[in-house]
Amino acid sequence: MSDIQRVVAHLQAEWRMGLRPTTVAQAMAALGLPPDDEVRWQVGRTLEAEWRQRHSGAGFFRGVIRLISQDFSQFLRFLPGVLFTLPGQLREARDWNPAVYILTEDEKLIARSILLAHKQARPMPSATAIGTALSLPGDAVARGLTMLARLGFLSRTNGDFTLAPEHERFTRGLGFNFHTVTLSRGEVFNVP
């Protein structure tokens, strides 16, 4: 099993416990994997692809056709459940944007500092100003800005970062919020 598959399996187990929006970085640490932005990105892309496939219209209709072809009475029993869970699935799509699980806590803080400057009609803070305000080393800020650009929160032109036109979609649902819990036995996860 690859590291990406191990992290995905760990996250899916964590998320089934409910109220545990554990991040990819937290899962990697729990599995003893070193921090790696590329692995974190690939895990996030894998999770998003699985979610889209499971919740896509094509995925839904494949399941419906399979049920109808097997047993129409089973389909009729299944239909109310689908209609009942659809609002929850739509909320899940709104609340669990990729930023929730791909970004580290530091990257979420970087995003929040950029949003604060934007809200106050100030120019986007420089990487140095962000690092100073958050007590983060320059390389951590640079990696954070790069990851925020990969997600689509920031745009990068000639080495300069600016807010992407659709940056506000990341503020919906859980957005850049987090509350990290560390249990006495060393287990680390987030709660909403």
N, C-alpha and C positions, 0 to 999 in steps of 0.2 A: 504494500500500500504506500503510495507516495505521501510526502509531507502535506501536500494540498488536500488529498483525500482524508488524511488523518485529522487535519484541522477542521475540515467541513463536517466530518462525523462528530467530532467533539462539540462543535457549535450546535449542530442539530440536536444533540443530546441535552445540551445546556438550555436551549430555547424551548424544548419540550417541557422543562420544569416550570415554565411560566414566569413572567416578571424578571427575566434574566437576559437583558439585551447584551450578553457577553460579546466583546469585540474580537476580531480576528487576532489582534496583538495579544490579548489576554489568553486566548485559546493556545496560541503558539507558545507563550510562556508556560502555560499549564502542562504542555506536552514536552517541555524542555528544549524547544527549538529556539535558535538565536533570532533576534529581531532581523527581519529582512523585508524591505519595502516591496520588492518584486513578488515574493511569495504571498505577502499580505494582499497585494493587488490581485494576483491570480486567484486567490481564495475568494475574494470579494466578487470577482467576475464570474467564477463558478457558481457561487450562491445565487447571484442575480439571474444567471441563465437558467438555473434549476427552478427558481421561483417563477420566472416568466413562462417557462414551459408548462409548469404545473397549473398556472393560473391563466394561461392564454385561452382564447376562444377555441383554438384547434385542440388543445389539451382537454378542455372541458367537453367538447363535442366527441372526441375519441372515446372518453369515458362513458358518455351518454350512449353512443352507438354500441359500445361493448355491452353495457347493461341491457339495452333493448334487445340486442341479438341473443343474449343469454336467457333472459327471463323478463318479459314485459311487466309482470306483477312486481318483480324486484325493482324495476325502474320506477314504477309508481310509488313504491315505498321510499325510494331514494330521492325523488324530486322535491318533496317538502324540506328535506334536510339541506339540499342545495340552496333553495330559495331562502331558507333561514340563515345559512352561513354566509351568503353572498355579502351582506352589509359588513360583516366582520372581516372578510377578505379584502374588501375595498378600504376599510380602515387600516388594515395591515399594510396595504400598498402605500397608503398615505404616510403612515407613521414610520415605516421601516425603509427609509430611503438608504442607499448604500453608505452614506456618510455615517450612519448610526453604527455600523459594524466594521467598516473599513478603516476609519480614522482612529488614530490614537487620541488619548485625552489631550496631549499637547497640541495636536493638529486641530482639535476642536476649539481649544483656547485661542489658537492663532486665527481661526476663522471668526470667532466671536470678537476678537480685537479689531479685525478688519471691518466687521459689521457695525461695531460701535462707532468707529471713525466715520463710516458712511452715514450712519444715522445722525451723527452730529455735523454732517456736511463738511467734514474735514477730508483732506486728500488721504489716499490709502497710505498707511504708515510704511516706512521702509523696513526691510528685513532687520536692520540694526535696531530700529526703534521697537519693533515687535519683540526681538530677543531681550532687549533691556527691560521692557515692561513686564515680560513674563519670566524673566530670569532663565532664559533658554540660550544654549550656545548657538552660534551662527549656523553651524552645519545642521542642527535640528530644525531651525527655522527654514533654511533652504530646502530641506527634504519635505517639510510640512507644506510649504508653498507649492512645491512640485506636485505633491499628492493632491492638494486642493485643486490644482489645475487639471490633473488627470481626471478627477471626478466631474469637472465642469463648473465648479464654483468660481474659479478664477480663469482668466484668459491670459495668455502669455504672448507678448509681442516684443521682439527685439530684446529679450531678456527681462523685460519689465512685466510685472503682474498687475492686472486690473480686475475688478469684479466682472464676471461674465454676465451677459444680458439676462440670463434666467437664474441668477444666483438665489433669488428669493424662494425657489422651490425647496432649497435645503433648510429653510427656516420653518417649514411645516412639520407637523407631527413632533417627533423627538428632536429633530433638527440637530443642533450641535450641543445639546444638553447631555449630561452624563452625571451619574453619581456612583462612584466606584466603592465597592464594599470589599473589605479584606477580612476573612474569617480568621479566627485564632489558629486554625490548622493550616493557614497559608493560602486557602482558596480565594481567588480574586475574580470578581465579576461586576457588571454594572446592574443597576436597577433603574427603572424609569423615574 
